[in-house]
């Protein structure tokens, strides 16, 4: 048996082991959540707020956390989009892809992408204390926006980078400005990919607990004001699974099922849209 054949078989075994490890880990997580959370799901669980306190009550549901997570995620995604899309357009239309500034900005975005979410939470909490800003929906959304902006910006940058440069030249040769090129050609051409980037960032935002632990707060009430604390599904899971009461723990597992279902739905939508990117890109 040749050395090349042995190496190929070893690598194949390593790949199979890695794949099996990931699949088993995911299966174990999903099985635990489904077995413990699905029996606790009910119409009451999805349509009512907790009763008697999130750590002590045995009645009610997690409607406050569901709505809170969606509001925080949507607001954060909107804030991140307002920064990410113009930045991605600037890097791809107003700067050469290999220019020093473009390389530096992409490097900084990659670094920010790797910063742990608890660091963003600590930074936001420090600023909130300094300016005497209470925990609230807007504070939590702003923190999540900081967290997902590098993710969204880099994803959009890669999508816009797929647009052939010849398309830029052809459009500019017709006499349009770069702004018109960005709005009427590039963004329209890459729209499915841009939506995918937003969905990926949105899913990352609603699933994070560390960034909103001290910034969004927690409440049993429904979201009512941007300046008031808001419940989120990750914190509902964190708080409720930490109690010794089985009924409250069951509500925590139910929240985990809902959050997992949302993330899976977002992943499916993102993959479906990413497949359509190639159909819309001129080659």
Residue, then its C-alpha position, 0 to 999 in steps of 0.5 A: x500500500x502506497x504512502x499516498x493511499x494511507x494518507x488518503x484513508x487516514x484523512x477520510x477517517x478523520x473527516x468521518x470522525x469529525x462529521x460524526x462528532x458534530x452530528x452526534x453533538x447536534x442530535x444530543x442537544x436537539x434530543x434533550x431540548x425536544x424531550x424536555x421542552x415539547x411536553x411543556x409546550x401549550x397554547x397557554x405557554x405561547x400566548x401568556x406571560x409568566x405569573x408569580x415571577x419568572x423564577x417562582x411562578x408555575x403558571x403563564x407562559x413565555x410570550x413576553x420573551x418571544x416578543x422581546x427577542x423578536x423586537x430586540x433582534x429586529x431593532x438591532x438588525x435595522x441598526x446594523x443594516x444602516x451601517x453594514x450596507x453603506x460600508x459594504x457598498x463603499x468597500x466594493x464600489x468606491x474602493x479597489x478590493x485590494x486597496x490598503x483601506x479596504x484590507x484594513x477595514x475587512x481585517x478590523x471587521x474580522x477582529x470585531x467578529x471574533x470578540x466574545x459577546x460578553x465583551x460587547x455587553x461589558x462595554x455597553x454596561x460600562x457606558x450605561x453606568x457612565x451615562x446613567x442609562x437604565x437597562x432597556x429594550x433600546x440599550x439591549x438592541x444597541x448592544x446586539x447591533x454592535x455585536x452583529x454589525x461585523x457579521x452583517x457587514x462582512x457577509x454583505x461584503x462577500x456578496x457584493x464581491x461576487x458581482x462581476x466587475x464587468x457589470x460595473x463597467x458596463x453600467x458606468x459606461x452608460x453614464x450613471x453615477x456610482x450611487x445609481x450603480x449601487x442602488x439600481x444595479x448592484x443592490x438589486x443584483x445581490x438582493x437575495x444575498x443581502x437578505x441572507x446576510x441580514x437573516x444570519x445576523x438576526x439569528x445570531x442576535x436573538x440567540x445571544x444572552x451575554x450581550x443583553x444580560x446587563x443591558x436589556x434587563x428582564x421583566x414578566x411584562x410584555x414589551x411596552x416602551x423602548x426605555x423599559x426592560x424587556x425579556x428575551x428567550x436566551x435570558x428566559x432559558x438562563x433564569x428559569x433553568x437555574x431555579x429548583x422548581x420543575x415547573x419553571x424549568x419546564x418553561x425554560x425548556x419550552x423557551x429553548x424549543x421555541x428559540x431553537x425552532x426560530x433559529x432553524x427557520x432562519x437557517x433554512x431561509x438563509x440557505x434557500x436565499x443563498x442558493x438563489x444568489x447564483x441565479x441572480x448574479x450575472x456571470 
